[in-house]
Amino acid sequence: MRKTLLLAALLTAAPLAAQLPPPKPGDLPSPAEIVAKAPKADWHAIDRNDLLVLDLAPDARGKPRRVVIQLLPPPFSQGWVGNIRKLAAAHWWDGLAVVRVQDNYVTQWGDPDGEDKVKARALPKGLVEVPQDEYVAYAFDPSLIDDERYGAKTEKLILERADQVFGRDNSKSRRAFRGDAYAAATLHWNGWQLALEDGKIWPVHCYGMVGVGRDMPPNTGTGAELYTVIGHAPRQLDRNIALVGRIIDGMEHMSSLPRGHGELGFYDPAKGDERVPILSVRLAAEVKDLPAYEYLDTEKASFAKYADARANRRDPFYIRPAGGVDVCNVPVPVRRVQ
Amino acid sequence: MRKTLLLAALLTAAPLAAQLPPPKPGDLPSPAEIVAKAPKADWHAIDRNDLLVLDLAPDARGKPRRVVIQLLPPPFSQGWVGNIRKLAAAHWWDGLAVVRVQDNYVTQWGDPDGEDKVKARALPKGLVEVPQDEYVAYAFDPSLIDDERYGAKTEKLILERADQVFGRDNSKSRRAFRGDAYAAATLHWNGWQLALEDGKIWPVHCYGMVGVGRDMPPNTGTGAELYTVIGHAPRQLDRNIALVGRIIDGMEHMSSLPRGHGELGFYDPAKGDERVPILSVRLAAEVKDLPAYEYLDTEKASFAKYADARANRRDPFYIRPAGGVDVCNVPVPVRRVQ
């Protein structure tokens, strides 16, 4: 019985049981099955130039711990992304460490001596200060802007797209996008999870997303101090802090680290915590043995089918489809290219 | 700068900046500050008889790993909870193991030989088979039942309560309860996170909740195989599987375990995975050195203030309150009693 717990994701479709409420007529395969069967044309190459490779020191058993981060594309967070490229090119993080692991919240890395003006490692030249405004973007395409507030038309367009993805005829499924506690709507665009309100669009704090540590506002952080989400999506941080990317490989090396016992989960050597050393952080151009990656194209039919199945589980393990899903429960599938 | 990242939770309230949109007039302290200042009368003792104590083998550095689980009260899942009490009383889990750790999903424990009819450990006598109907409950109080479908009146009552908690005059705050992708409404009741629809009420799969592994339906599991949520809330499991409690202490010992490399994150010794041994699982009555625990009473003013602050962060770190929150982002504070 053990191996079948929560097995739905890997099983084939079964006939629809008569007593189930029908979000869709007919059978549905599981999300994982849809992804496994998606044609090559429904996958989109991830640009190697957007990848950052973080190597932690090997684990206690000597195994390497490599983490691959995909940086956000325009129009999101490009000031910070540019800083991060400069920091990586300067090998700035080499020999620094994971400094904080707070359970159900974040793993954070940077300079353990960052607060000590004497010991802190100097930042490379040319980093920019990015204003708070850039926590959000205003429109995917400037031609969509139709009024002073920017984006009423865009918003309508996106909500229509949401209807297309989750089904116009199904009010329960539409809750998938409409029933968000933090924004008017959420959507997947260009391979990313986004939220939308008042004509503004922003990336959201889902599991594995990478963001920029900062001081009190109006400080927005440089990008030298980064964190990734290792628990339930802390969406209250959306629009309050810059997101710059997501972990697409090696997430377990961040999420399974020992938790810190200092304030806010910072590692406290006085309490027996040991910081986890960073060997290096490199732009992919400097890394020889990196595989290629693809994401399931969020504009293609396979993704729409996958998202619908995440909202309406019809595979044999489930007796009751939820009829909805939140944006962070529809992660964008990413795979290594063989 | 490092120690101030995401520091909001521990800071005192600051004057409301003029440019912020006003979900509430005036200043708000952080959620953690509200909890820290809650009067003793706003805390509620957790019944020691509802506690289960799971001791994993010590970690690589020899530190003990104790996990404390609080079992769900009536009217939820009492068939499985009864089985779990019997299994613990029989010391059934002693010497078994954590068998699965799937990143951003679940840590699961039970009998590694459970699928082997010869090697599987025999279950104690007297376990009951619980029907699928009991994944949900119908009303908090039978006197509230007002029609054949059970609960239209209850639902109204609960939505009114939601209004009371999050504020009648604030449509954005009400999204906290109304904007749920998986149910008509969510709420906190008697110290637990619940969802509601069509007159039915059920516990939800938030981080740290404990559920019952099962075979394909109509099997509902005995309670011998358990899991806890270690990632973003997999709410699609709600109403499809029994929840029986939550981890109130030692969660990090479950969430930071190495991930499994077999199918669905099961530990696969052939791939170098090592299962984590369980020393014992005991009802609290058999444990001598267990502290007492309290939760922040979800019926009291401090909790309402805390929940509101989770939805509307006004502490100095934040520049933009979300104006809403999902039920799993409002965990019920639990503390050891000194």
Interface residues (C-beta under 8 A of the other chain):
Chain A: M1 R2 K3 T4 L5 L6 L7 A9 L10 A60 V99 R100 V101 D103 N104 Y105 V106 Q108 G110 D111 P112 G114 E115 Q132 Y135 R175 A176 G179 D180 A181 Y182 C206 Y207 G208 G213 R214 D215 M216 P217 P218 N219 G221 E225 Y227 G231 H232 A233 P234 R235 Q236 L237 D238 R239 N240 I241 M251 E252 S255 S256 L257 P258 R259 E263 L264 F266 R310 A311 R313 P316 F317 Y318 I319 R320 P321 A322 G323 G324 V325 D326 C328 N329
Chain B: M1 R2 K3 T4 L5 L6 L7 A9 L10 A60 V99 R100 V101 D103 N104 Y105 V106 Q108 G110 D111 P112 G114 E115 Q132 Y135 R175 A176 G179 D180 A181 Y182 C206 Y207 G208 G213 R214 D215 M216 P217 P218 N219 G221 E225 Y227 I230 G231 H232 A233 P234 R235 Q236 L237 D238 R239 N240 I241 M251 E252 S255 S256 L257 P258 R259 E263 L264 F266 R310 A311 R313 P316 F317 Y318 I319 R320 P321 A322 G323 G324 V325 D326 C328 N329
